[in-house]
Amino acid sequence: MSIDQIDTRTSLSTLDALESEAIHIIREVVAEFERPVLLFSGGKDSVTVLHLAAKAFWPAKVPFGLLHVDSGHNFDEILDFRDRTAAKYGIDLTVAKVQDYIDDGRLRERADGTRNVLQTQPLLDAIAAGRHDAVFGGARRDEDKARAKERILSLRDEFGQWNPNSQRPELWNLYNGRHVPGEHVRVFPISNFTELDVWSYIARENIELPSLYYAHEREVFERDGMWWATGAFSTPREDETVVTKTVRYRTVGDMSCTGAVESEAADIEAVLAEVAVTTVTERGATRADDRISAAAMEDRKKDGYF
């Protein structure tokens, strides 16, 4: 048979191939592990993983629960969306709260006001309490260089820590989930998606997202080249002026460390056009916690962070 005679209708598009890979990973992990759970923040990446999990097991129910580490500084729109989504899928949602740890003295507020780093201990405690041996996440390799070198199945030791020098090979889509009691594995089904792939998939699948991801008017102030929303956890200094801008969020995290970008992209088509020409990753453009040092993300991951 010549190349011209091959039926191209059987070939997969990029999105089809990425979806197939992610569904394969999710099914493999559910088959091999006893108590998986999905880290669900209500952000676009974890929403995409949940959608993929629903497709992987349809018409059955998603066979694992959701876990969210609430910093106490989340956007109200995100928390509302989180709760509605869990109810829509009929999935158990466990919420570990940083505020509980501050109230009883297990954690202390940071001088800079951000609670992003404080999420690590509640996360590890929630994983231990739930006896979860596999933890799904929505991290992608294009987000940060620390995530770029992490495997799809990433072993965490008995302290929940990641050792980048002990990465396991993943040849021919074979994933090694072997671990001993006390250890667990982080699983990243959309690791090979780019930001544009995620948005293209959201558009194709008509996936609902929190309204923050689309352009809207908001009172903001400029700091370190980012637009910060005014609120109880994000207040301007004396030399910072509050203005009303049309903005959207490319990534959604702790309100005290996540900035918005000026944008007129009020619908999915406009967002796709905007993301297609951007030259800076969403974390590099809008996350103050990743600007602390060149190795900020890797340092947090070594301690057990997402």
Secondary structure, DSSP 8 states (H G I E B T S, - for coil): --GGGS-GGGS--HHHHHHHHHHHHHHHHHHH-SSEEEE--SSHHHHHHHHHHHHHHTTS--SSEEEEEE-S---HHHHHHHHHHHHHHT--EEEEEHHHHHHTTSS---TT---TGGGHHHHHHHHHHTT-SEEE----TTT-HHHHTS-SEEEE-TTS---GGG----GGG-------TT-EEEE-TTTT--HHHHHHHHHHHT----GGGS-EEEEEEEETTEEEE-BTTB---TT---EEEEEE-SS---TTTB-BEE----SHHHHHHHHHH--S-HHHHHBGGGGS-TTHHHHHHHTT--
